[in-house]
Amino acid sequence: MNSVELAERFSLGAGVTLSELERYDNAPLLHRLREHEPVTWFAEQGVWLVTSKALFDELQMDPERFVVDVPDNPQRVVLGR
């Protein structure tokens, strides 16, 4: 999918900004994402964002299928590719 298709398919995530995620009161935003787009395209950063704990746990347990391929991503810095 190209960026336009991703933004259309994942409209909630495509509209999220980093400043919104970093806010102290981001719980309503995260709840909305978990409910409607637990895996979404975070367009501002050009990465996938996983908000579901169960899905995140699944990703962490399968490094053969799922990788963090963004060099300065905090998760990659701590855990590796």
PDB file of N, CA, C and O in Angstrom:
ATOM      1  N   MET A   1       0.840  -1.182   0.000  1.00  0.00           N
ATOM      2  CA  MET A   1       0.000   0.000   0.000  1.00  0.00           C
ATOM      3  C   MET A   1       0.883   1.243   0.000  1.00  0.00           C
ATOM      4  O   MET A   1       1.934   1.277   0.641  1.00  0.00           O
ATOM      5  N   ASN A   2       0.443   2.249  -0.720  1.00  0.00           N
ATOM      6  CA  ASN A   2       1.172   3.516  -0.677  1.00  0.00           C
ATOM      7  C   ASN A   2       0.645   4.371   0.482  1.00  0.00           C
ATOM      8  O   ASN A   2      -0.305   3.978   1.159  1.00  0.00           O
ATOM      9  N   SER A   3       1.250   5.518   0.706  1.00  0.00           N
ATOM     10  CA  SER A   3       0.901   6.345   1.860  1.00  0.00           C
ATOM     11  C   SER A   3      -0.542   6.835   1.835  1.00  0.00           C
ATOM     12  O   SER A   3      -1.166   6.961   2.889  1.00  0.00           O
ATOM     13  N   VAL A   4      -1.078   7.111   0.663  1.00  0.00           N
ATOM     14  CA  VAL A   4      -2.475   7.547   0.557  1.00  0.00           C
ATOM     15  C   VAL A   4      -3.410   6.404   0.936  1.00  0.00           C
ATOM     16  O   VAL A   4      -4.367   6.604   1.683  1.00  0.00           O
ATOM     17  N   GLU A   5      -3.138   5.221   0.429  1.00  0.00           N
ATOM     18  CA  GLU A   5      -3.962   4.050   0.756  1.00  0.00           C
ATOM     19  C   GLU A   5      -3.878   3.729   2.245  1.00  0.00           C
ATOM     20  O   GLU A   5      -4.886   3.388   2.862  1.00  0.00           O
ATOM     21  N   LEU A   6      -2.691   3.834   2.821  1.00  0.00           N
ATOM     22  CA  LEU A   6      -2.534   3.586   4.257  1.00  0.00           C
ATOM     23  C   LEU A   6      -3.333   4.597   5.068  1.00  0.00           C
ATOM     24  O   LEU A   6      -3.997   4.226   6.036  1.00  0.00           O
ATOM     25  N   ALA A   7      -3.279   5.860   4.687  1.00  0.00           N
ATOM     26  CA  ALA A   7      -4.022   6.903   5.397  1.00  0.00           C
ATOM     27  C   ALA A   7      -5.524   6.688   5.297  1.00  0.00           C
ATOM     28  O   ALA A   7      -6.255   6.954   6.251  1.00  0.00           O
ATOM     29  N   GLU A   8      -5.985   6.213   4.157  1.00  0.00           N
ATOM     30  CA  GLU A   8      -7.416   5.932   3.995  1.00  0.00           C
ATOM     31  C   GLU A   8      -7.830   4.721   4.825  1.00  0.00           C
ATOM     32  O   GLU A   8      -8.879   4.744   5.469  1.00  0.00           O
ATOM     33  N   ARG A   9      -7.034   3.681   4.816  1.00  0.00           N
ATOM     34  CA  ARG A   9      -7.362   2.437   5.527  1.00  0.00           C
ATOM     35  C   ARG A   9      -7.254   2.601   7.034  1.00  0.00           C
ATOM     36  O   ARG A   9      -8.029   2.010   7.786  1.00  0.00           O
ATOM     37  N   PHE A  10      -6.285   3.409   7.476  1.00  0.00           N
ATOM     38  CA  PHE A  10      -6.038   3.601   8.906  1.00  0.00           C
ATOM     39  C   PHE A  10      -6.197   5.075   9.254  1.00  0.00           C
ATOM     40  O   PHE A  10      -5.240   5.736   9.657  1.00  0.00           O
ATOM     41  N   SER A  11      -7.402   5.576   9.098  1.00  0.00           N
ATOM     42  CA  SER A  11      -7.650   7.013   9.234  1.00  0.00           C
ATOM     43  C   SER A  11      -7.380   7.546  10.638  1.00  0.00           C
ATOM     44  O   SER A  11      -6.910   8.674  10.782  1.00  0.00           O
ATOM     45  N   LEU A  12      -7.665   6.764  11.669  1.00  0.00           N
ATOM     46  CA  LEU A  12      -7.389   7.242  13.026  1.00  0.00           C
ATOM     47  C   LEU A  12      -5.890   7.422  13.238  1.00  0.00           C
ATOM     48  O   LEU A  12      -5.436   8.489  13.652  1.00  0.00           O
ATOM     49  N   GLY A  13      -5.132   6.375  12.954  1.00  0.00           N
ATOM     50  CA  GLY A  13      -3.684   6.442  13.143  1.00  0.00           C
ATOM     51  C   GLY A  13      -3.028   7.467  12.254  1.00  0.00           C
ATOM     52  O   GLY A  13      -2.070   8.126  12.659  1.00  0.00           O
ATOM     53  N   ALA A  14      -3.537   7.610  11.040  1.00  0.00           N
ATOM     54  CA  ALA A  14      -2.956   8.573  10.104  1.00  0.00           C
ATOM     55  C   ALA A  14      -3.110  10.003  10.607  1.00  0.00           C
ATOM     56  O   ALA A  14      -2.320  10.880  10.258  1.00  0.00           O
ATOM     57  N   GLY A  15      -4.134  10.231  11.429  1.00  0.00           N
ATOM     58  CA  GLY A  15      -4.370  11.578  11.942  1.00  0.00           C
ATOM     59  C   GLY A  15      -3.715  11.876  13.278  1.00  0.00           C
ATOM     60  O   GLY A  15      -3.782  13.006  13.759  1.00  0.00           O
ATOM     61  N   VAL A  16      -3.084  10.883  13.882  1.00  0.00           N
ATOM     62  CA  VAL A  16      -2.450  11.054  15.189  1.00  0.00           C
ATOM     63  C   VAL A  16      -1.116  11.779  15.021  1.00  0.00           C
ATOM     64  O   VAL A  16      -0.393  11.573  14.046  1.00  0.00           O
ATOM     65  N   THR A  17      -0.812  12.625  15.990  1.00  0.00           N
ATOM     66  CA  THR A  17       0.489  13.288  15.999  1.00  0.00           C
ATOM     67  C   THR A  17       1.306  12.793  17.188  1.00  0.00           C
ATOM     68  O   THR A  17       0.760  12.311  18.181  1.00  0.00           O
ATOM     69  N   LEU A  18       2.607  12.920  17.067  1.00  0.00           N
ATOM     70  CA  LEU A  18       3.489  12.508  18.155  1.00  0.00           C
ATOM     71  C   LEU A  18       3.194  13.306  19.419  1.00  0.00           C
ATOM     72  O   LEU A  18       3.233  12.760  20.521  1.00  0.00           O
ATOM     73  N   SER A  19       2.904  14.572  19.269  1.00  0.00           N
ATOM     74  CA  SER A  19       2.602  15.390  20.450  1.00  0.00           C
ATOM     75  C   SER A  19       1.346  14.897  21.165  1.00  0.00           C
ATOM     76  O   SER A  19       1.264  14.977  22.391  1.00  0.00           O
ATOM     77  N   GLU A  20       0.373  14.391  20.420  1.00  0.00           N
ATOM     78  CA  GLU A  20      -0.828  13.831  21.052  1.00  0.00           C
ATOM     79  C   GLU A  20      -0.488  12.562  21.839  1.00  0.00           C
ATOM     80  O   GLU A  20      -0.994  12.355  22.941  1.00  0.00           O
ATOM     81  N   LEU A  21       0.365  11.722  21.271  1.00  0.00           N
ATOM     82  CA  LEU A  21       0.752  10.487  21.961  1.00  0.00           C
ATOM     83  C   LEU A  21       1.580  10.760  23.210  1.00  0.00           C
ATOM     84  O   LEU A  21       1.515  10.006  24.181  1.00  0.00           O
ATOM     85  N   GLU A  22       2.347  11.823  23.186  1.00  0.00           N
ATOM     86  CA  GLU A  22       3.220  12.151  24.307  1.00  0.00           C
ATOM     87  C   GLU A  22       2.511  12.889  25.434  1.00  0.00           C
ATOM     88  O   GLU A  22       3.086  13.083  26.505  1.00  0.00           O
ATOM     89  N   ARG A  23       1.279  13.299  25.204  1.00  0.00           N
ATOM     90  CA  ARG A  23       0.534  14.040  26.225  1.00  0.00           C
ATOM     91  C   ARG A  23       0.241  13.160  27.427  1.00  0.00           C
ATOM     92  O   ARG A  23       0.050  11.950  27.301  1.00  0.00           O
ATOM     93  N   TYR A  24       0.208  13.783  28.584  1.00  0.00           N
ATOM     94  CA  TYR A  24      -0.099  13.081  29.831  1.00  0.00           C
ATOM     95  C   TYR A  24      -1.503  12.474  29.787  1.00  0.00           C
ATOM     96  O   TYR A  24      -1.727  11.384  30.315  1.00  0.00           O
ATOM     97  N   ASP A  25      -2.441  13.176  29.161  1.00  0.00           N
ATOM     98  CA  ASP A  25      -3.839  12.737  29.115  1.00  0.00           C
ATOM     99  C   ASP A  25      -4.179  12.044  27.784  1.00  0.00           C
ATOM    100  O   ASP A  25      -5.214  12.334  27.183  1.00  0.00           O
ATOM    101  N   ASN A  26      -3.317  11.138  27.329  1.00  0.00           N
ATOM    102  CA  ASN A  26      -3.528  10.471  26.042  1.00  0.00           C
ATOM    103  C   ASN A  26      -4.400   9.218  26.132  1.00  0.00           C
ATOM    104  O   ASN A  26      -4.616   8.552  25.119  1.00  0.00           O
ATOM    105  N   ALA A  27      -4.897   8.887  27.307  1.00  0.00           N
ATOM    106  CA  ALA A  27      -5.681   7.660  27.487  1.00  0.00           C
ATOM    107  C   ALA A  27      -6.895   7.577  26.558  1.00  0.00           C
ATOM    108  O   ALA A  27      -7.122   6.514  25.980  1.00  0.00           O
ATOM    109  N   PRO A  28      -7.686   8.637  26.384  1.00  0.00           N
ATOM    110  CA  PRO A  28      -8.830   8.528  25.466  1.00  0.00           C
ATOM    111  C   PRO A  28      -8.402   8.225  24.024  1.00  0.00           C
ATOM    112  O   PRO A  28      -9.063   7.454  23.329  1.00  0.00           O
ATOM    113  N   LEU A  29      -7.314   8.822  23.587  1.00  0.00           N
ATOM    114  CA  LEU A  29      -6.806   8.564  22.247  1.00  0.00           C
ATOM    115  C   LEU A  29      -6.372   7.107  22.114  1.00  0.00           C
ATOM    116  O   LEU A  29      -6.732   6.441  21.143  1.00  0.00           O
ATOM    117  N   LEU A  30      -5.611   6.612  23.069  1.00  0.00           N
ATOM    118  CA  LEU A  30      -5.156   5.221  23.022  1.00  0.00           C
ATOM    119  C   LEU A  30      -6.339   4.248  23.096  1.00  0.00           C
ATOM    120  O   LEU A  30      -6.339   3.218  22.421  1.00  0.00           O
ATOM    121  N   HIS A  31      -7.326   4.567  23.897  1.00  0.00           N
ATOM    122  CA  HIS A  31      -8.520   3.720  23.982  1.00  0.00           C
ATOM    123  C   HIS A  31      -9.232   3.649  22.633  1.00  0.00           C
ATOM    124  O   HIS A  31      -9.631   2.572  22.191  1.00  0.00           O
ATOM    125  N   ARG A  32      -9.387   4.793  21.987  1.00  0.00           N
ATOM    126  CA  ARG A  32     -10.037   4.846  20.673  1.00  0.00           C
ATOM    127  C   ARG A  32      -9.251   4.026  19.641  1.00  0.00           C
ATOM    128  O   ARG A  32      -9.836   3.296  18.841  1.00  0.00           O
ATOM    129  N   LEU A  33      -7.938   4.153  19.670  1.00  0.00           N
ATOM    130  CA  LEU A  33      -7.113   3.367  18.750  1.00  0.00           C
ATOM    131  C   LEU A  33      -7.242   1.872  19.042  1.00  0.00           C
ATOM    132  O   LEU A  33      -7.414   1.075  18.119  1.00  0.00           O
ATOM    133  N   ARG A  34      -7.160   1.486  20.316  1.00  0.00           N
ATOM    134  CA  ARG A  34      -7.284   0.061  20.671  1.00  0.00           C
ATOM    135  C   ARG A  34      -8.624  -0.511  20.209  1.00  0.00           C
ATOM    136  O   ARG A  34      -8.699  -1.648  19.743  1.00  0.00           O
ATOM    137  N   GLU A  35      -9.664   0.284  20.343  1.00  0.00           N
ATOM    138  CA  GLU A  35     -11.001  -0.179  19.992  1.00  0.00           C
ATOM    139  C   GLU A  35     -11.206  -0.295  18.483  1.00  0.00           C
ATOM    140  O   GLU A  35     -11.837  -1.245  18.020  1.00  0.00           O
ATOM    141  N   HIS A  36     -10.681   0.662  17.707  1.00  0.00           N
ATOM    142  CA  HIS A  36     -10.973   0.720  16.281  1.00  0.00           C
ATOM    143  C   HIS A  36      -9.814   0.325  15.367  1.00  0.00           C
ATOM    144  O   HIS A  36     -10.037  -0.228  14.290  1.00  0.00           O
ATOM    145  N   GLU A  37      -8.591   0.602  15.784  1.00  0.00           N
ATOM    146  CA  GLU A  37      -7.408   0.289  14.969  1.00  0.00           C
ATOM    147  C   GLU A  37      -6.277  -0.157  15.897  1.00  0.00           C
ATOM    148  O   GLU A  37      -5.321   0.594  16.092  1.00  0.00           O
ATOM    149  N   PRO A  38      -6.362  -1.361  16.474  1.00  0.00           N
ATOM    150  CA  PRO A  38      -5.323  -1.796  17.416  1.00  0.00           C
ATOM    151  C   PRO A  38      -3.936  -1.895  16.785  1.00  0.00           C
ATOM    152  O   PRO A  38      -2.924  -1.812  17.481  1.00  0.00           O
ATOM    153  N   VAL A  39      -3.895  -2.070  15.488  1.00  0.00           N
ATOM    154  CA  VAL A  39      -2.664  -1.925  14.705  1.00  0.00           C
ATOM    155  C   VAL A  39      -2.992  -0.873  13.661  1.00  0.00           C
ATOM    156  O   VAL A  39      -3.938  -1.027  12.889  1.00  0.00           O
ATOM    157  N   THR A  40      -2.208   0.195  13.639  1.00  0.00           N
ATOM    158  CA  THR A  40      -2.542   1.302  12.754  1.00  0.00           C
ATOM    159  C   THR A  40      -1.286   1.886  12.126  1.00  0.00           C
ATOM    160  O   THR A  40      -0.175   1.659  12.605  1.00  0.00           O
ATOM    161  N   TRP A  41      -1.474   2.632  11.060  1.00  0.00           N
ATOM    162  CA  TRP A  41      -0.376   3.306  10.387  1.00  0.00           C
ATOM    163  C   TRP A  41      -0.217   4.688  10.996  1.00  0.00           C
ATOM    164  O   TRP A  41      -1.104   5.533  10.869  1.00  0.00           O
ATOM    165  N   PHE A  42       0.902   4.919  11.652  1.00  0.00           N
ATOM    166  CA  PHE A  42       1.212   6.199  12.290  1.00  0.00           C
ATOM    167  C   PHE A  42       1.957   7.037  11.258  1.00  0.00           C
ATOM    168  O   PHE A  42       3.187   7.041  11.204  1.00  0.00           O
ATOM    169  N   ALA A  43       1.185   7.743  10.444  1.00  0.00           N
ATOM    170  CA  ALA A  43       1.707   8.427   9.259  1.00  0.00           C
ATOM    171  C   ALA A  43       2.789   9.446   9.581  1.00  0.00           C
ATOM    172  O   ALA A  43       3.772   9.557   8.849  1.00  0.00           O
ATOM    173  N   GLU A  44       2.621  10.189  10.667  1.00  0.00           N
ATOM    174  CA  GLU A  44       3.600  11.237  10.985  1.00  0.00           C
ATOM    175  C   GLU A  44       5.011  10.668  11.124  1.00  0.00           C
ATOM    176  O   GLU A  44       5.984  11.309  10.728  1.00  0.00           O
ATOM    177  N   GLN A  45       5.119   9.479  11.679  1.00  0.00           N
ATOM    178  CA  GLN A  45       6.424   8.848  11.873  1.00  0.00           C
ATOM    179  C   GLN A  45       6.756   7.816  10.793  1.00  0.00           C
ATOM    180  O   GLN A  45       7.896   7.364  10.688  1.00  0.00           O
ATOM    181  N   GLY A  46       5.747   7.446   9.989  1.00  0.00           N
ATOM    182  CA  GLY A  46       5.971   6.462   8.935  1.00  0.00           C
ATOM    183  C   GLY A  46       6.226   5.064   9.471  1.00  0.00           C
ATOM    184  O   GLY A  46       7.041   4.317   8.929  1.00  0.00           O
ATOM    185  N   VAL A  47       5.511   4.712  10.555  1.00  0.00           N
ATOM    186  CA  VAL A  47       5.691   3.406  11.187  1.00  0.00           C
ATOM    187  C   VAL A  47       4.335   2.832  11.584  1.00  0.00           C
ATOM    188  O   VAL A  47       3.334   3.546  11.638  1.00  0.00           O
ATOM    189  N   TRP A  48       4.322   1.542  11.859  1.00  0.00           N
ATOM    190  CA  TRP A  48       3.134   0.892  12.392  1.00  0.00           C
ATOM    191  C   TRP A  48       3.116   1.104  13.895  1.00  0.00           C
ATOM    192  O   TRP A  48       4.155   1.049  14.552  1.00  0.00           O
ATOM    193  N   LEU A  49       1.929   1.347  14.436  1.00  0.00           N
ATOM    194  CA  LEU A  49       1.744   1.558  15.865  1.00  0.00           C
ATOM    195  C   LEU A  49       0.801   0.474  16.377  1.00  0.00           C
ATOM    196  O   LEU A  49      -0.303   0.307  15.859  1.00  0.00           O
ATOM    197  N   VAL A  50       1.240  -0.259  17.391  1.00  0.00           N
ATOM    198  CA  VAL A  50       0.443  -1.333  17.986  1.00  0.00           C
ATOM    199  C   VAL A  50       0.006  -0.866  19.365  1.00  0.00           C
ATOM    200  O   VAL A  50       0.843  -0.574  20.219  1.00  0.00           O
ATOM    201  N   THR A  51      -1.303  -0.794  19.586  1.00  0.00           N
ATOM    202  CA  THR A  51      -1.817  -0.319  20.872  1.00  0.00           C
ATOM    203  C   THR A  51      -2.436  -1.429  21.704  1.00  0.00           C
ATOM    204  O   THR A  51      -2.761  -1.212  22.871  1.00  0.00           O
ATOM    205  N   SER A  52      -2.602  -2.598  21.136  1.00  0.00           N
ATOM    206  CA  SER A  52      -3.164  -3.743  21.860  1.00  0.00           C
ATOM    207  C   SER A  52      -2.042  -4.494  22.569  1.00  0.00           C
ATOM    208  O   SER A  52      -1.061  -4.883  21.936  1.00  0.00           O
ATOM    209  N   LYS A  53      -2.180  -4.699  23.880  1.00  0.00           N
ATOM    210  CA  LYS A  53      -1.156  -5.431  24.624  1.00  0.00           C
ATOM    211  C   LYS A  53      -1.019  -6.856  24.117  1.00  0.00           C
ATOM    212  O   LYS A  53       0.097  -7.357  23.978  1.00  0.00           O
ATOM    213  N   ALA A  54      -2.127  -7.511  23.839  1.00  0.00           N
ATOM    214  CA  ALA A  54      -2.070  -8.891  23.350  1.00  0.00           C
ATOM    215  C   ALA A  54      -1.325  -8.975  22.018  1.00  0.00           C
ATOM    216  O   ALA A  54      -0.494  -9.862  21.824  1.00  0.00           O
ATOM    217  N   LEU A  55      -1.619  -8.063  21.111  1.00  0.00           N
ATOM    218  CA  LEU A  55      -0.918  -8.061  19.823  1.00  0.00           C
ATOM    219  C   LEU A  55       0.555  -7.696  19.993  1.00  0.00           C
ATOM    220  O   LEU A  55       1.418  -8.269  19.329  1.00  0.00           O
ATOM    221  N   PHE A  56       0.839  -6.752  20.874  1.00  0.00           N
ATOM    222  CA  PHE A  56       2.228  -6.388  21.135  1.00  0.00           C
ATOM    223  C   PHE A  56       3.002  -7.589  21.683  1.00  0.00           C
ATOM    224  O   PHE A  56       4.125  -7.859  21.256  1.00  0.00           O
ATOM    225  N   ASP A  57       2.400  -8.297  22.623  1.00  0.00           N
ATOM    226  CA  ASP A  57       3.048  -9.496  23.175  1.00  0.00           C
ATOM    227  C   ASP A  57       3.316 -10.527  22.086  1.00  0.00           C
ATOM    228  O   ASP A  57       4.377 -11.151  22.062  1.00  0.00           O
ATOM    229  N   GLU A  58       2.352 -10.702  21.185  1.00  0.00           N
ATOM    230  CA  GLU A  58       2.530 -11.637  20.075  1.00  0.00           C
ATOM    231  C   GLU A  58       3.698 -11.210  19.185  1.00  0.00           C
ATOM    232  O   GLU A  58       4.492 -12.045  18.752  1.00  0.00           O
ATOM    233  N   LEU A  59       3.797  -9.934  18.920  1.00  0.00           N
ATOM    234  CA  LEU A  59       4.897  -9.417  18.097  1.00  0.00           C
ATOM    235  C   LEU A  59       6.245  -9.675  18.762  1.00  0.00           C
ATOM    236  O   LEU A  59       7.211 -10.070  18.109  1.00  0.00           O
ATOM    237  N   GLN A  60       6.291  -9.447  20.056  1.00  0.00           N
ATOM    238  CA  GLN A  60       7.543  -9.622  20.779  1.00  0.00           C
ATOM    239  C   GLN A  60       8.015 -11.075  20.776  1.00  0.00           C
ATOM    240  O   GLN A  60       9.214 -11.344  20.854  1.00  0.00           O
ATOM    241  N   MET A  61       7.082 -11.993  20.686  1.00  0.00           N
ATOM    242  CA  MET A  61       7.419 -13.417  20.765  1.00  0.00           C
ATOM    243  C   MET A  61       7.742 -14.027  19.406  1.00  0.00           C
ATOM    244  O   MET A  61       8.053 -15.216  19.333  1.00  0.00           O
ATOM    245  N   ASP A  62       7.678 -13.257  18.338  1.00  0.00           N
ATOM    246  CA  ASP A  62       7.906 -13.804  16.995  1.00  0.00           C
ATOM    247  C   ASP A  62       8.869 -12.925  16.201  1.00  0.00           C
ATOM    248  O   ASP A  62       8.468 -12.292  15.224  1.00  0.00           O
ATOM    249  N   PRO A  63      10.146 -12.882  16.618  1.00  0.00           N
ATOM    250  CA  PRO A  63      11.107 -12.001  15.943  1.00  0.00           C
ATOM    251  C   PRO A  63      11.456 -12.437  14.525  1.00  0.00           C
ATOM    252  O   PRO A  63      12.086 -11.681  13.786  1.00  0.00           O
ATOM    253  N   GLU A  64      11.061 -13.629  14.141  1.00  0.00           N
ATOM    254  CA  GLU A  64      11.304 -14.064  12.770  1.00  0.00           C
ATOM    255  C   GLU A  64      10.353 -13.369  11.791  1.00  0.00           C
ATOM    256  O   GLU A  64      10.716 -13.118  10.642  1.00  0.00           O
ATOM    257  N   ARG A  65       9.146 -13.062  12.244  1.00  0.00           N
ATOM    258  CA  ARG A  65       8.138 -12.430  11.378  1.00  0.00           C
ATOM    259  C   ARG A  65       8.070 -10.925  11.544  1.00  0.00           C
ATOM    260  O   ARG A  65       7.731 -10.213  10.599  1.00  0.00           O
ATOM    261  N   PHE A  66       8.387 -10.430  12.732  1.00  0.00           N
ATOM    262  CA  PHE A  66       8.204  -9.015  13.022  1.00  0.00           C
ATOM    263  C   PHE A  66       9.515  -8.399  13.474  1.00  0.00           C
ATOM    264  O   PHE A  66      10.152  -8.881  14.410  1.00  0.00           O
ATOM    265  N   VAL A  67       9.910  -7.331  12.799  1.00  0.00           N
ATOM    266  CA  VAL A  67      11.154  -6.646  13.151  1.00  0.00           C
ATOM    267  C   VAL A  67      10.908  -5.147  13.263  1.00  0.00           C
ATOM    268  O   VAL A  67       9.962  -4.609  12.689  1.00  0.00           O
ATOM    269  N   VAL A  68      11.771  -4.495  14.007  1.00  0.00           N
ATOM    270  CA  VAL A  68      11.788  -3.042  14.067  1.00  0.00           C
ATOM    271  C   VAL A  68      12.923  -2.625  13.157  1.00  0.00           C
ATOM    272  O   VAL A  68      14.092  -2.856  13.464  1.00  0.00           O
ATOM    273  N   ASP A  69      12.581  -2.015  12.045  1.00  0.00           N
ATOM    274  CA  ASP A  69      13.586  -1.682  11.041  1.00  0.00           C
ATOM    275  C   ASP A  69      13.782  -0.179  10.910  1.00  0.00           C
ATOM    276  O   ASP A  69      14.034   0.330   9.818  1.00  0.00           O
ATOM    277  N   VAL A  70      13.666   0.519  12.020  1.00  0.00           N
ATOM    278  CA  VAL A  70      13.890   1.956  12.061  1.00  0.00           C
ATOM    279  C   VAL A  70      15.067   2.175  13.013  1.00  0.00           C
ATOM    280  O   VAL A  70      14.924   1.965  14.217  1.00  0.00           O
ATOM    281  N   PRO A  71      16.218   2.589  12.500  1.00  0.00           N
ATOM    282  CA  PRO A  71      17.434   2.623  13.303  1.00  0.00           C
ATOM    283  C   PRO A  71      17.339   3.362  14.634  1.00  0.00           C
ATOM    284  O   PRO A  71      17.897   2.891  15.624  1.00  0.00           O
ATOM    285  N   ASP A  72      16.649   4.507  14.694  1.00  0.00           N
ATOM    286  CA  ASP A  72      16.616   5.267  15.949  1.00  0.00           C
ATOM    287  C   ASP A  72      15.358   5.002  16.780  1.00  0.00           C
ATOM    288  O   ASP A  72      15.082   5.732  17.732  1.00  0.00           O
ATOM    289  N   ASN A  73      14.599   3.969  16.428  1.00  0.00           N
ATOM    290  CA  ASN A  73      13.414   3.611  17.199  1.00  0.00           C
ATOM    291  C   ASN A  73      13.841   3.150  18.590  1.00  0.00           C
ATOM    292  O   ASN A  73      14.729   2.304  18.702  1.00  0.00           O
ATOM    293  N   PRO A  74      13.232   3.683  19.658  1.00  0.00           N
ATOM    294  CA  PRO A  74      13.642   3.300  21.016  1.00  0.00           C
ATOM    295  C   PRO A  74      13.574   1.782  21.264  1.00  0.00           C
ATOM    296  O   PRO A  74      14.425   1.226  21.959  1.00  0.00           O
ATOM    297  N   GLN A  75      12.572   1.128  20.700  1.00  0.00           N
ATOM    298  CA  GLN A  75      12.468  -0.315  20.896  1.00  0.00           C
ATOM    299  C   GLN A  75      13.664  -1.020  20.257  1.00  0.00           C
ATOM    300  O   GLN A  75      14.232  -1.939  20.847  1.00  0.00           O
ATOM    301  N   ARG A  76      14.042  -0.598  19.066  1.00  0.00           N
ATOM    302  CA  ARG A  76      15.192  -1.222  18.404  1.00  0.00           C
ATOM    303  C   ARG A  76      16.478  -0.930  19.160  1.00  0.00           C
ATOM    304  O   ARG A  76      17.346  -1.796  19.270  1.00  0.00           O
ATOM    305  N   VAL A  77      16.603   0.289  19.684  1.00  0.00           N
ATOM    306  CA  VAL A  77      17.799   0.649  20.439  1.00  0.00           C
ATOM    307  C   VAL A  77      17.956  -0.271  21.648  1.00  0.00           C
ATOM    308  O   VAL A  77      19.061  -0.723  21.946  1.00  0.00           O
ATOM    309  N   VAL A  78      16.853  -0.548  22.342  1.00  0.00           N
ATOM    310  CA  VAL A  78      16.901  -1.370  23.556  1.00  0.00           C
ATOM    311  C   VAL A  78      16.950  -2.858  23.249  1.00  0.00           C
ATOM    312  O   VAL A  78      17.755  -3.583  23.833  1.00  0.00           O
ATOM    313  N   LEU A  79      16.091  -3.327  22.330  1.00  0.00           N
ATOM    314  CA  LEU A  79      15.932  -4.754  22.110  1.00  0.00           C
ATOM    315  C   LEU A  79      16.647  -5.298  20.878  1.00  0.00           C
ATOM    316  O   LEU A  79      16.788  -6.512  20.734  1.00  0.00           O
ATOM    317  N   GLY A  80      17.094  -4.426  19.998  1.00  0.00           N
ATOM    318  CA  GLY A  80      17.711  -4.876  18.749  1.00  0.00           C
ATOM    319  C   GLY A  80      16.667  -5.057  17.662  1.00  0.00           C
ATOM    320  O   GLY A  80      15.473  -4.868  17.894  1.00  0.00           O
ATOM    321  N   ARG A  81      17.130  -5.426  16.468  1.00  0.00           N
ATOM    322  CA  ARG A  81      16.238  -5.570  15.320  1.00  0.00           C
ATOM    323  C   ARG A  81      15.218  -6.660  15.565  1.00  0.00           C
ATOM    324  O   ARG A  81      14.379  -6.926  14.704  1.00  0.00           O
TER     325      ARG A  81
END
